[in-house]
Amino acid sequence: MSDLHVYDTTLRDGAQQEGLNLSVSDKLAIAAHLDELGVGFIEGGWPGANPKDTEFFARAQQELRLRNATLAAFGATRRVGGRAADDPQVRALLDSGASVVTLVAKSHVRHVETALRTTVQENLEMVRDTVSFLTAEGRRVFLDAEHFFDGYAADRGYALEVVRAAMESGAEVVALCDTNGGMLPDQVAAVVADTVGTTSARVGIHCHNDTGCAVANSMAAVEAGATHVQGTVNGYGERTGNADILTVVSNLQIKRGLPLLETGRLREATRIAHAISEITNVPPYSRQPYVGASAFAHKAGLHASAIRIDPDLYQHTDPVHVGNDMRMLVSDMAGRASIELKGREMGYDLAGNDELLSRVLATVKDLELRGYTFDAADASFELLLRREVEGHGYEFFDVESWRVITDARGNEDALSEATVKVRAGGERVVATGEGNGPVNALDHALRQALMPAYPELAKLELIDFRVRILDAAHGTDAVTRVLIETSDGQTSWETIGVAGNILEASWRALVEGVTYGLVRAGVPVR
């Protein structure tokens, strides 16, 4: 089992996710991260099928310096009635320079007859001819048996014959694909065990998540004898996605003790998952197992009381194993233990300070009654706690007034203009900012007013803005909650504002976002 292959297909199968569009440079950057994680194989794409993937392999030979992973090119068996040696797409696989070629082949009789429009015997010849040709050319060949589990159910004998044809022709691995994602763990385990026992092939597993079982199915396959597991980072993929390779590897390595990655590599999982999210422009899923921001977050006061004694009481593993961290969420469900542990995260020892803990807890519960939610706005809570502990606020600037005007002319897009009057650095400053919306304009105006005193604000950027109406039954008179996410280019934080006026709520969240950025950077009040 120590030889179990970890095979990542983010750059090919994962890239088929709706709304995900990777440039060649994106794919090269992701490949470098995957190599750093320590996966064994990186499927780069389908050279010859589209110019982007052809370019990726050409540039990879020049620009990628893989230390852990082997690059694999993906393609299909030769065309019906042809010869592998004469097939231009098979030739493109050789031209890619990849030392591993992964071929997709039909293993379901109905697909052979209706999709390929050929006979079951010709399909077997396509497998044999293509695998034999590529191995003779010095390539390691893996075969993805498409729709294998459905094909096995329809005609077990033929599905197994495809596996035999590939292995007898020189394929190193045959990955059994749950292409439609409809299998359950017991079904996968039974089919894998039968395939391994009947054919003696080296079997792999490739699962989609349409039943929500892709990770569980992958685990079941390994337990049944599969020694090659495929997946994508963050579970990217068509429809509901593929098996999340990070979850599968974490389960196998932490829970089953299988040494899949070199020592220390798994501790990079959280950072790499988030780095790849930045490249794909797909927001990280906070509740993703192991590497999500909420994976080790605790909100209930009962949990916090226990965690204060022993963190393992409410955690299935130490988050440090995957490079994550425990977080305490502060909300109206919190108790003193939650406040104490959150303070410890910030560097404050609040143990025994019952008066302060009670005061902070009362403040939190009062604010949440009015619509605040600190479990989604850690930065706002940190500012609140700092004020209570240190006995003063962070008065980097005083706001005299602010206003916003939105102007629409004819059929043109409406534009907003904001004016902000503040005192900062001993000076009274009046600044005006324009934007495509009122909050954008306020952001520009506030930054412009503060930059002379606090040039450190130049690197801050508002990256997300979310609005929720708290009492919708009141219609346009409802209370509004605004969450703003701000980044300094290295990390980000969320702040909150609540008010009857959406602009006032936005302004409060915006001011706290800027204030927290200055506190975080250690900037003194000027």
KAFENMO-V908048 format. One record per residue. N is the residue number from 1. PHI is phi in radians with two decimals (none if undefined). PSI is psi in degrees with one decimal (none if undefined). BURIAL is + if it has 9 or more other C-alpha atoms within 8 Angstrom, else -. Layout:
BEGIN
n:phi:psi:burial
N:PHI:PSI:BURIAL
N:PHI:PSI:BURIAL
END
This chain:
BEGIN
n:phi:psi:burial
1:none:-20.0:-
2:-1.16:-15.6:-
3:-1.65:13.7:-
4:-1.09:128.1:+
5:-1.34:133.6:+
6:-1.85:111.8:+
7:-2.07:115.7:+
8:-1.76:132.2:+
9:-2.13:29.7:+
10:-1.00:-42.1:+
11:-1.29:-15.2:+
12:-2.01:-70.0:+
13:-1.24:-39.8:+
14:-1.10:-33.4:+
15:-1.21:-8.0:+
16:-1.44:2.2:+
17:-1.11:140.1:+
18:-1.02:128.3:-
19:1.48:-2.2:-
20:-1.78:121.7:+
21:-2.36:108.3:-
22:-1.75:132.9:+
23:-1.40:170.9:-
24:-1.08:-40.5:+
25:-1.12:-37.8:-
26:-1.05:-45.5:+
27:-1.14:-38.4:+
28:-1.13:-40.6:+
29:-1.16:-41.4:+
30:-1.14:-42.0:+
31:-1.02:-39.8:+
32:-1.11:-39.1:+
33:-1.16:-41.7:+
34:-1.11:-38.7:+
35:-1.13:-38.9:+
36:-1.12:-36.5:+
37:-1.11:-33.4:+
38:1.81:19.6:+
39:-1.14:156.3:+
40:-1.40:-34.6:+
41:-2.43:140.7:+
42:-2.15:114.7:+
43:-1.42:112.1:+
44:-1.46:-21.1:+
45:2.49:-166.3:+
46:-2.00:88.0:+
47:-1.14:138.0:+
48:1.63:-23.9:+
49:-1.46:-30.3:-
50:-2.66:150.2:-
51:-1.06:-33.7:-
52:-1.09:-45.8:-
53:-1.24:-34.6:+
54:-1.09:-43.5:+
55:-1.14:-37.3:+
56:-1.00:-47.6:+
57:-1.19:-35.1:+
58:-1.13:-44.4:+
59:-1.28:-32.7:+
60:-1.04:-38.6:+
61:-1.09:-30.1:-
62:-1.63:-34.2:-
63:-1.87:-24.4:-
64:-1.60:133.1:+
65:-2.09:80.5:-
66:-1.34:130.1:-
67:-1.83:-23.0:-
68:-2.09:-35.6:+
69:-1.73:157.6:+
70:-1.94:133.5:+
71:-1.42:134.4:+
72:-2.06:138.0:+
73:-1.74:139.0:+
74:-1.83:141.3:+
75:-2.87:-172.7:+
76:-2.02:162.8:+
77:-1.09:162.6:+
78:-1.01:165.8:+
79:-1.21:158.1:+
80:-1.06:130.4:+
81:1.38:2.0:-
82:-1.83:-165.0:-
83:-2.17:138.3:+
84:-1.00:-38.2:+
85:-1.13:-23.0:-
86:-1.80:-2.4:-
87:-1.42:121.7:+
88:-1.10:-32.6:-
89:-1.30:-33.2:+
90:-1.16:-39.6:+
91:-1.11:-35.8:+
92:-1.11:-31.5:+
93:-1.13:-40.7:+
94:-1.16:-42.5:+
95:-1.16:-20.0:-
96:-1.13:-23.0:+
97:1.47:-3.0:+
98:-1.24:137.5:+
99:-1.42:-16.8:+
100:-2.05:133.8:+
101:-2.10:127.7:+
102:-1.86:117.3:+
103:-1.75:137.5:+
104:-1.69:134.3:+
105:-2.42:150.8:+
106:-1.32:137.0:+
107:-2.27:11.7:+
108:-2.05:120.3:+
109:-0.91:-45.0:+
110:-1.08:-39.1:-
111:-1.18:-37.6:+
112:-1.05:-46.5:+
113:-1.40:-31.0:+
114:-1.78:-35.2:-
115:-1.54:-50.1:-
116:-1.38:-24.6:-
117:1.02:49.5:-
118:-2.48:-174.5:+
119:-1.61:161.8:-
120:-1.15:-31.8:+
121:-1.23:-40.3:-
122:-1.11:-37.4:+
123:-1.06:-42.2:+
124:-1.11:-38.6:+
125:-1.15:-35.8:-
126:-1.08:-41.0:+
127:-1.13:-50.4:+
128:-1.09:-46.0:+
129:-1.11:-46.6:+
130:-1.22:-43.9:+
131:-1.12:-45.4:+
132:-1.08:-43.2:+
133:-1.09:-47.0:+
134:-1.19:-39.5:+
135:-1.17:-35.5:+
136:-1.14:-26.3:-
137:-1.51:6.3:-
138:1.56:16.6:-
139:-1.70:143.9:+
140:-1.39:132.1:+
141:-2.06:127.0:+
142:-1.90:147.2:+
143:-2.13:127.6:+
144:-1.62:109.3:+
145:-1.44:97.8:+
146:-1.19:141.2:+
147:0.96:33.9:+
148:-1.09:-45.1:+
149:-1.18:-39.4:+
150:-1.20:-39.1:+
151:-1.14:-38.1:+
152:-1.08:-40.8:+
153:-1.16:-33.6:-
154:-1.40:-39.2:-
155:-2.73:88.3:+
156:-0.98:-44.9:+
157:-1.03:-43.0:-
158:-1.25:-41.2:+
159:-1.01:-43.5:+
160:-1.21:-30.4:+
161:-1.16:-34.3:+
162:-1.11:-41.9:+
163:-1.07:-46.2:+
164:-1.09:-42.9:+
165:-1.04:-41.1:+
166:-1.18:-46.5:+
167:-1.17:-43.9:+
168:-1.14:-22.1:-
169:-1.59:-5.1:+
170:2.03:4.0:+
171:-1.15:137.7:+
172:-1.41:-35.2:+
173:-2.46:144.0:+
174:-2.07:112.9:+
175:-1.54:123.9:+
176:-1.47:120.6:+
177:-1.82:126.2:+
178:-1.60:73.7:+
179:-1.08:-38.0:+
180:-1.49:-8.3:-
181:1.20:25.2:+
182:-1.72:1.7:+
183:-1.47:161.6:+
184:-2.04:158.8:+
185:-0.96:-41.3:+
186:-1.15:-35.6:-
187:-1.15:-45.7:-
188:-1.05:-47.1:+
189:-1.04:-43.7:+
190:-1.14:-43.6:+
191:-1.20:-42.7:+
192:-1.08:-46.6:+
193:-1.05:-42.2:+
194:-1.16:-41.6:-
195:-1.13:-45.5:+
196:-1.10:-45.5:+
197:-1.20:-34.0:-
198:-1.46:-37.5:-
199:-1.83:-18.4:+
200:1.05:21.0:-
201:-1.36:156.6:+
202:-1.40:116.2:+
203:-1.86:139.4:+
204:-2.02:175.3:+
205:-2.36:137.5:+
206:-2.40:108.6:+
207:-2.05:141.8:+
208:-1.83:163.8:+
209:-1.87:26.4:+
210:-1.15:-23.4:+
211:-1.75:5.3:+
212:1.30:15.9:-
213:-2.05:14.8:+
214:-1.02:-45.0:+
215:-1.19:-46.6:+
216:-1.08:-39.1:-
217:-1.14:-39.6:+
218:-1.12:-42.3:+
219:-1.10:-42.5:+
220:-1.10:-37.8:+
221:-1.13:-42.9:+
222:-1.11:-42.7:+
223:-1.06:-30.9:-
224:-1.53:-3.9:+
225:2.20:-2.2:+
226:-1.20:138.0:+
227:-2.17:23.6:+
228:-2.61:120.6:+
229:-2.19:130.4:+
230:-1.91:151.2:+
231:-3.07:-177.0:+
232:-2.25:149.8:+
233:-1.12:134.9:+
234:1.10:14.2:+
235:1.21:21.9:+
236:-1.03:152.8:+
237:2.69:173.3:+
238:-1.12:151.0:+
239:0.99:-113.1:-
240:-1.65:5.9:-
241:1.71:178.5:+
242:-1.79:174.8:+
243:-1.05:131.5:+
244:-1.28:111.5:+
245:-1.10:-29.5:+
246:-1.18:-40.8:+
247:-1.21:-43.6:+
248:-1.07:-48.5:+
249:-1.13:-41.7:+
250:-1.07:-43.0:+
251:-1.08:-47.3:+
252:-1.18:-38.3:+
253:-1.43:-43.4:+
254:-1.44:-43.9:-
255:-1.52:-32.2:-
256:-1.86:-8.4:-
257:1.26:21.7:-
258:-1.50:124.9:+
259:-1.39:74.2:-
260:-1.36:-40.6:+
261:-1.97:153.4:+
262:-1.03:153.2:-
263:-0.92:129.1:-
264:1.60:-18.1:-
265:-1.15:-40.3:+
266:-1.11:-24.1:+
267:-1.19:-10.0:+
268:-1.63:-0.1:+
269:-1.04:-46.2:+
270:-1.12:-47.0:+
271:-1.07:-44.3:-
272:-1.21:-38.6:+
273:-1.02:-43.4:+
274:-1.28:-36.0:+
275:-1.10:-41.1:-
276:-1.20:-33.6:+
277:-1.06:-38.3:+
278:-1.12:-40.1:+
279:-1.21:-43.2:+
280:-1.33:-16.2:+
281:1.10:29.0:-
282:-1.85:115.7:-
283:-0.96:139.2:-
284:-1.02:142.8:-
285:-1.51:113.4:-
286:-1.09:-27.8:-
287:-1.74:17.9:-
288:-1.10:132.0:+
289:-0.97:143.2:-
290:1.21:-54.4:+
291:-1.85:-4.6:+
292:-1.25:154.5:+
293:-1.08:-27.6:+
294:-1.71:2.5:+
295:-1.06:-31.7:+
296:-2.24:37.1:+
297:-1.73:137.6:+
298:-2.20:131.6:+
299:-2.03:-40.7:+
300:-1.18:139.3:+
301:-1.06:-35.3:+
302:-1.08:-41.4:-
303:-1.11:-44.9:+
304:-1.07:-40.3:+
305:-1.07:-40.9:+
306:-1.25:-41.3:+
307:-1.12:-32.0:+
308:-1.05:-31.3:+
309:-1.46:-46.1:-
310:-2.72:109.2:-
311:-0.98:-29.0:+
312:-1.21:-12.9:+
313:-1.14:-27.9:-
314:-2.25:26.1:-
315:-2.37:134.3:-
316:-1.35:-18.2:-
317:-2.79:167.2:-
318:-1.34:120.9:-
319:-1.04:-20.3:+
320:-1.10:-24.1:-
321:-1.05:-30.1:+
322:-2.01:15.3:+
323:1.31:17.5:+
324:-1.75:-173.3:+
325:-2.58:151.5:-
326:-1.29:140.5:-
327:-2.27:140.7:+
328:-1.78:125.5:+
329:-1.68:131.2:+
330:-1.79:125.3:+
331:-2.69:-172.9:+
332:-1.24:-7.0:-
333:-1.56:-3.2:-
334:-1.32:154.4:+
335:-2.03:-174.8:+
336:-1.04:-35.0:+
337:-1.08:-37.4:+
338:-1.09:-43.7:+
339:-1.13:-42.9:+
340:-1.09:-45.6:+
341:-1.20:-36.0:+
342:-1.14:-39.2:+
343:-1.08:-39.2:+
344:-1.08:-38.9:+
345:-1.01:-34.4:-
346:-1.55:-3.1:-
347:1.70:10.8:-
348:-1.81:133.2:-
349:-1.69:102.0:-
350:-1.80:6.2:+
351:-1.03:128.5:-
352:1.51:-11.0:-
353:-1.55:70.2:-
354:-1.12:-35.2:-
355:-1.13:-45.6:-
356:-1.18:-43.4:+
357:-1.06:-41.8:+
358:-1.15:-39.0:+
359:-1.15:-44.7:-
360:-1.14:-43.6:+
361:-1.06:-42.1:+
362:-1.12:-39.8:-
363:-1.12:-44.9:-
364:-1.04:-46.6:+
365:-1.18:-34.8:+
366:-1.17:-44.6:-
367:-1.16:-38.9:+
368:-1.19:-28.5:+
369:-1.13:-28.8:-
370:-1.59:0.7:-
371:2.08:-5.9:+
372:-1.28:155.2:+
373:-2.51:98.2:+
374:-1.39:-14.8:+
375:-1.22:-15.9:+
376:-1.82:2.0:-
377:-2.51:69.3:+
378:-0.99:-38.1:+
379:-1.13:-40.7:+
380:-1.13:-40.0:+
381:-1.15:-39.4:+
382:-1.08:-40.2:+
383:-1.11:-41.6:+
384:-1.05:-47.0:-
385:-1.19:-40.1:+
386:-1.05:-40.5:+
387:-1.11:-40.9:+
388:-1.20:-43.8:+
389:-1.25:-43.6:-
390:-1.57:-9.2:-
391:1.32:13.9:-
392:-2.73:161.5:-
393:-1.59:-178.5:-
394:-1.89:89.0:-
395:-1.60:69.7:-
396:-1.18:-25.1:+
397:-2.76:156.2:+
398:-1.94:132.2:-
399:-1.62:121.4:+
400:-1.49:-45.9:-
401:-2.99:164.0:-
402:-2.63:153.2:+
403:-2.69:157.5:-
404:-2.35:137.5:+
405:-2.16:132.5:-
406:-2.01:129.1:+
407:-2.14:128.2:-
408:-2.17:131.3:+
409:-2.16:116.6:-
410:1.02:-130.4:-
411:-1.63:6.2:-
412:-1.30:156.4:-
413:-1.14:140.9:-
414:-1.20:141.5:+
415:-2.13:149.1:+
416:-2.01:147.9:+
417:-2.29:128.3:+
418:-2.07:142.2:+
419:-2.10:128.1:+
420:-2.16:132.8:+
421:-2.05:118.2:+
422:-2.38:164.8:+
423:-2.01:122.5:+
424:-2.61:138.3:+
425:1.10:29.8:-
426:1.36:7.4:-
427:-2.16:148.8:-
428:-1.58:126.1:-
429:-2.17:133.9:+
430:-2.02:122.5:+
431:-2.32:147.7:+
432:-2.12:137.4:+
433:-2.32:148.1:+
434:-1.97:153.6:+
435:-2.83:171.3:+
436:-1.45:3.0:+
437:-2.79:166.1:+
438:-1.12:-37.2:+
439:-1.24:-39.4:+
440:-1.04:-42.0:+
441:-1.16:-42.0:+
442:-1.09:-40.7:+
443:-1.04:-47.9:+
444:-1.10:-43.6:+
445:-1.15:-44.6:+
446:-1.10:-44.3:+
447:-1.10:-41.7:+
448:-1.12:-37.4:+
449:-1.21:-34.2:+
450:-1.63:-19.0:+
451:-1.01:-37.9:+
452:-1.04:-38.7:-
453:-1.51:-30.5:-
454:-2.30:76.0:-
455:-1.11:-14.6:-
456:-1.08:-18.6:+
457:-1.25:-9.8:+
458:-1.06:-30.6:-
459:-1.55:-3.8:-
460:-1.42:144.2:+
461:-2.50:133.5:-
462:-1.37:118.3:+
463:-1.96:-13.1:-
464:-2.69:149.0:-
465:-2.55:118.9:+
466:-2.26:140.0:-
467:-2.17:138.0:-
468:-2.35:133.0:-
469:-1.53:121.7:+
470:-1.47:-35.1:+
471:-2.26:76.1:-
472:-1.03:-23.3:-
473:-1.10:-21.2:-
474:-1.44:-2.8:-
475:1.12:-133.4:-
476:-1.23:-7.5:-
477:-1.66:11.2:-
478:-1.32:156.4:+
479:-1.34:140.1:+
480:-2.06:136.7:+
481:-1.92:131.5:+
482:-2.13:131.5:+
483:-2.01:129.0:+
484:-2.11:133.2:+
485:-1.88:128.9:+
486:-2.10:145.2:+
487:-2.23:148.6:+
488:-1.86:14.7:+
489:1.63:-16.7:-
490:-2.03:-37.8:-
491:-2.55:178.6:-
492:-2.45:163.0:+
493:-2.56:156.4:+
494:-2.05:138.0:+
495:-2.22:162.0:+
496:-2.29:148.9:+
497:-2.45:140.6:+
498:-2.31:131.4:+
499:-2.90:166.7:+
500:-1.26:-22.9:+
501:-1.84:126.3:-
502:-1.08:-33.1:+
503:-1.27:-36.7:-
504:-1.15:-41.8:+
505:-1.08:-41.8:+
506:-1.13:-41.8:+
507:-1.07:-42.6:+
508:-1.10:-43.5:+
509:-1.17:-36.3:+
510:-1.16:-45.7:+
511:-1.08:-42.3:-
512:-1.16:-35.5:+
513:-1.10:-43.4:+
514:-1.17:-43.9:+
515:-1.06:-45.3:+
516:-1.12:-38.3:+
517:-1.04:-39.8:+
518:-1.23:-40.9:+
519:-1.08:-46.0:+
520:-1.06:-37.2:-
521:-1.41:-3.6:-
522:1.25:27.8:-
523:-1.36:131.6:-
524:-1.34:156.3:-
525:-1.20:131.2:-
526:-2.08:none:-
END
